[in-house]
Amino acid sequence: MNVECKKSFLVFGEKVDLLVTGKMTNGASAVMVQTSPPGGGPPPHSHTNEDEFFQVLEGEFEFLSDDKWKPVARGELTFAPRGNRHAFRNCGTKDGKMMFLVAPAGLDEYLEAISLLVLPADEATLQELSKQFGIQFFV
């Protein structure tokens, strides 16, 4: 089965393709693909509301969980339950793609909302949206 991209936007400069929206699943889940350059990926964070499943589609990635980075092989499925501090990063030399499924949905709306922000000017708005969506960053 081939899933068509419903929408694309940039989050912190990285392309996110929204494949399955929360509206399509009545809020049950959403599926996205993030394209990250070498060294890219989200900062360590946690979710209050969603569990996340990750799968490397292209490139070389590491995954942070329980304060430890570990390599993740292409095709390998990784799970981050809500409340778990986690992140992924492209540790390769070329752009890579990470697919992630969130359940329930909501992260799709959050990422689209923050894609409109310009940092550092919109830092206060980022903090407010993150709080509203139950996202906490660890810097």
PLY file of the C-alpha trace (Angstrom):
ply
format ascii 1.0
element vertex 139
property float x
property float y
property float z
element edge 138
property int vertex1
property int vertex2
end_header
0.00 0.00 0.00
1.31 3.43 -0.95
0.32 6.32 1.35
0.12 9.75 -0.24
1.46 12.79 1.62
-1.43 14.97 2.81
0.64 18.02 3.76
4.27 19.06 4.27
5.80 21.79 6.41
9.11 22.67 8.10
9.62 22.23 11.84
12.86 23.74 13.15
14.06 23.69 9.53
13.33 19.99 8.94
10.68 18.75 6.52
7.73 16.90 8.04
5.36 15.02 5.71
1.96 14.36 7.23
0.72 11.03 5.86
-2.22 10.22 8.14
-3.91 13.03 10.05
-5.77 12.83 13.32
-8.88 13.98 11.48
-8.62 10.93 9.21
-8.57 8.58 12.24
-11.07 10.42 14.45
-8.17 11.35 16.73
-6.90 7.79 17.22
-3.48 8.28 15.59
-1.36 10.20 13.09
1.60 9.18 10.92
4.42 11.49 9.81
7.82 11.27 8.14
10.59 13.67 9.11
13.57 14.31 6.84
16.62 15.22 8.92
20.03 16.40 7.73
23.21 15.01 9.33
23.09 15.92 13.02
19.38 16.78 12.76
16.41 15.58 14.73
14.27 16.97 17.55
15.72 18.05 20.90
15.11 15.71 23.86
11.48 16.00 24.91
8.53 14.14 26.39
4.81 13.94 25.67
2.04 13.91 28.24
-0.62 12.76 25.78
0.91 10.51 23.10
2.80 7.27 22.74
5.17 7.21 19.73
6.47 4.49 17.46
9.49 5.26 15.23
10.92 3.50 12.19
14.03 4.47 10.22
13.18 4.61 6.52
16.48 5.98 5.18
19.85 6.90 6.65
21.56 6.29 9.96
19.89 7.27 13.23
20.37 7.04 16.97
17.54 7.08 19.49
17.62 8.56 23.01
15.67 6.73 25.69
16.39 6.35 29.41
19.23 8.88 29.00
21.14 6.58 26.63
21.70 6.94 22.89
21.56 3.72 20.89
21.84 3.07 17.16
18.62 2.20 15.35
18.86 0.05 12.22
16.90 0.77 9.08
13.46 -0.82 9.42
13.76 -1.27 13.20
10.74 -0.19 15.25
11.37 1.86 18.40
8.75 2.79 21.00
8.59 5.85 23.28
5.70 5.71 25.77
4.14 8.95 26.95
6.19 10.55 29.71
9.45 9.06 28.39
12.25 11.55 27.66
13.33 10.75 24.11
14.76 12.08 20.85
16.27 10.84 17.61
19.15 12.20 15.57
20.63 11.57 12.18
24.14 10.30 12.93
24.97 9.68 9.26
26.53 11.82 6.56
23.42 12.14 4.33
19.82 13.20 4.84
17.73 10.51 6.53
14.02 9.82 7.01
12.30 8.75 10.20
8.64 7.70 10.18
6.66 8.04 13.38
3.18 7.07 14.45
1.57 8.79 17.43
-1.41 7.54 19.36
-3.63 9.28 20.04
-3.28 12.04 17.43
-2.51 15.63 18.37
1.20 15.84 17.66
0.33 16.40 13.99
-1.60 19.56 14.93
1.19 20.69 17.28
3.92 20.30 14.65
1.86 22.16 12.07
1.20 24.98 14.57
4.86 25.41 15.51
5.93 25.24 11.85
4.66 28.83 11.55
6.99 30.10 14.28
10.28 31.91 13.78
12.80 31.35 16.55
14.06 32.94 18.69
11.47 35.70 18.16
8.53 33.33 18.80
10.07 31.48 21.77
7.23 32.50 24.12
4.64 31.21 21.65
6.57 27.93 21.29
6.58 27.50 25.07
2.83 28.22 25.29
1.92 25.83 22.44
4.18 23.14 23.91
2.46 23.47 27.29
-0.97 23.40 25.65
-0.12 20.18 23.75
1.66 18.50 26.70
5.16 18.68 25.22
8.16 19.35 27.44
11.66 20.03 26.08
14.85 19.17 27.97
17.78 21.33 26.97
0 1
1 2
2 3
3 4
4 5
5 6
6 7
7 8
8 9
9 10
10 11
11 12
12 13
13 14
14 15
15 16
16 17
17 18
18 19
19 20
20 21
21 22
22 23
23 24
24 25
25 26
26 27
27 28
28 29
29 30
30 31
31 32
32 33
33 34
34 35
35 36
36 37
37 38
38 39
39 40
40 41
41 42
42 43
43 44
44 45
45 46
46 47
47 48
48 49
49 50
50 51
51 52
52 53
53 54
54 55
55 56
56 57
57 58
58 59
59 60
60 61
61 62
62 63
63 64
64 65
65 66
66 67
67 68
68 69
69 70
70 71
71 72
72 73
73 74
74 75
75 76
76 77
77 78
78 79
79 80
80 81
81 82
82 83
83 84
84 85
85 86
86 87
87 88
88 89
89 90
90 91
91 92
92 93
93 94
94 95
95 96
96 97
97 98
98 99
99 100
100 101
101 102
102 103
103 104
104 105
105 106
106 107
107 108
108 109
109 110
110 111
111 112
112 113
113 114
114 115
115 116
116 117
117 118
118 119
119 120
120 121
121 122
122 123
123 124
124 125
125 126
126 127
127 128
128 129
129 130
130 131
131 132
132 133
133 134
134 135
135 136
136 137
137 138
